[in-house]
Amino acid sequence: MAAHPLVTEYLRLGLAFDRLEEGFVDAFTGDPALRREVENAPAPEPRELANTAAALRKELPEAGLSAERTEFLDVHLRALECSGRKFAGDDIGFVDEVRAYFDVEIAPGDEEDYREAHRLLDEVLPGEGALADRITAHRRADEIPPERLRECVDAFSGALRELVRQRYPLPDHERVEYEVVGDKPWSGFNYYLGNFQSRVAINSDLKQHMAHLPALIAHESYPGHHTEHCRKEAGLVAAGQDEQTLFVVNTPQCLMAEGLADLALKSIVGPGWGTWAQEIYADLGLRFDGERAERISAASANLLSVRQDAALLLHDRRRDADEVAAFLQRWSLVTPERARQSLRFLSSPLWRAYISTYVEGYRLLGGWLDASPDAEQRSDRFRRLLDEPLTPGAIRRM
């Protein structure tokens, strides 16, 4: 089935951005000849890419595509137009940039929520000394010995894969390979390779914690990014929606994917995930207090907006890096080193707005899932996130 001409132009446009910034294209599983054509073409001009995105948006209403596909392409072309303007040097306000990229409105969080989170954490981790020191000591005790990380990753990947395949069937030959890397601004990253294969990189620069690892594997693999890519490739792409072969950063697609992935563990295991994880660690000879981990996670949910607030301070209010790092330390209860690692991510020209995908994605999709009347409908809604080309606007209308 030949791709729709406008969709082919959308793919060519998205691929051209990788010529401006390597890594802008997160995944492309479409026609290799199209990618080679773009790679061998003259270097693109950012302003021309922005103009092309705007022109394609104008053509969309008459393109004869379904309403669902038209909406998907419309918000993604708007995001690419903004990226083209940014690369061309236009001064775009941070809040406007986030709106154009991700189709959401952002605002500062409420410090009362952060104080409440600290109060709840104080109850879960009582003792002498400052709460930040107790949290740091707890996290240190929760670190996975580096030499045990690989077997822990394999254990949780296998357990989650089994759960996912029972509820959300996957192709028989799907596979995830894990590698440990360093010098990255993130804790984990999924590289989707196409044909139902992923490579997941885990950052060795950041200590991996027992409480966090199940969520990380769920996020990157089962039922998060890898599962979503596989099911969309088997469904939407096989049905001719070639726009789904392209995944570029700073688009609504990212907000939907990160929100889904951050809700992945909660959606596949649900309440009691701590006890579930405790049993897996016990089989590996590692001691883990699952109930306490779950209580800490629930208390920390009120700190969701802290990192987005930090981005607003840095890029909207133009505060200096030291002040923003201190803000992160105070409210996120992290070490200076961890605050600086977060600041590195927030300061990256490519990734600076991306924090909103986690904050607003979790908030938007979590609210929609939580509005389900029962577990069966919640599971069905999560399936829709995996399978359908939904946008933030579509979720808001539901």
URGIPE-V586132 format. One record per pair of residues at least 24 apart in sequence whose C-alpha atoms are under 7 Angstrom apart, sorted by the first residue. I is the first residue (numbers start at 1). J is the second residue. D is the distance in Angstrom with one decimal. If there is no record, write none. Layout:
i: [I/I]
j: [J/J]
d: [D/D]
This chain:
i: [1/3/7/7/11/11/12/13/14/16/19/24/24/25/25/25/26/26/26/27/27/27/27/27/28/28/28/29/29/29/30/46/46/46/46/47/47/47/49/50/50/50/50/50/51/53/53/53/53/54/72/72/75/76/76/79/79/93/94/94/98/101/101/101/102/102/102/102/103/103/108/109/109/113/114/114/114/117/117/117/117/120/121/121/124/124/132/142/142/143/143/143/143/144/144/144/156/156/157/160/160/161/164/164/170/176/180/185/185/185/189/190/190/192/196/198/211/215/218/218/218/219/219/219/220/223/224/224/224/225/225/228/228/231/231/232/232/235/250/252/252/254/255/255/255/256/256/256/258/258/258/259/259/259/259/259/260/260/262/263/263/303/304/305/306/306/307/308/308/308/311]
j: [240/242/242/243/243/246/38/49/248/44/43/248/249/247/248/249/247/248/249/191/192/246/247/248/245/246/247/194/245/246/245/84/85/87/88/84/85/88/84/80/81/82/84/85/81/77/78/80/81/81/389/391/252/251/252/250/251/316/315/316/353/250/251/252/250/251/252/255/252/392/309/305/309/302/302/303/331/299/300/302/303/299/296/299/295/296/333/209/210/207/208/209/210/208/209/210/214/217/217/218/222/222/222/223/231/200/204/341/344/345/220/220/225/226/230/226/293/265/261/264/265/261/262/264/261/264/260/261/264/257/261/386/387/386/387/386/387/387/354/391/392/357/357/358/361/361/391/392/357/358/361/357/358/361/362/365/365/385/362/362/366/332/359/359/331/332/355/355/356/359/346]
d: [6.7/6.4/7.0/6.1/6.7/6.7/6.6/6.8/6.9/6.7/6.8/5.7/5.5/6.1/4.4/6.5/5.5/5.2/6.4/7.0/6.0/6.0/5.0/6.9/5.4/4.6/6.3/5.2/5.0/6.7/5.2/4.8/6.7/5.7/5.1/5.9/6.2/5.6/5.6/6.8/4.2/6.9/4.4/5.9/7.0/5.3/6.9/6.3/5.2/6.2/6.8/6.4/7.0/5.8/6.5/6.9/5.5/6.9/6.1/5.6/6.1/5.2/4.8/6.2/6.8/5.3/4.2/6.2/6.2/6.3/5.5/5.5/6.6/5.5/5.9/5.4/6.5/5.2/5.8/5.4/6.6/5.6/6.3/6.0/7.0/6.7/5.0/5.4/5.6/6.4/5.8/4.4/6.2/5.8/5.4/5.9/6.2/6.9/6.2/6.9/5.7/5.6/6.3/6.0/6.8/6.9/6.0/6.5/6.3/5.2/6.7/5.6/6.8/6.8/5.1/6.3/5.9/5.6/7.0/5.6/5.4/4.3/5.7/5.9/6.9/5.6/6.5/4.3/5.6/6.7/6.2/4.7/7.0/6.5/5.9/6.9/5.4/7.0/6.6/6.5/6.9/6.4/4.1/6.8/5.1/5.9/6.9/7.0/6.0/5.6/6.3/6.8/5.7/3.9/4.3/6.1/6.9/6.9/6.5/6.8/6.9/6.8/6.1/6.1/6.8/6.8/7.0/6.1/6.1/6.9/6.1]
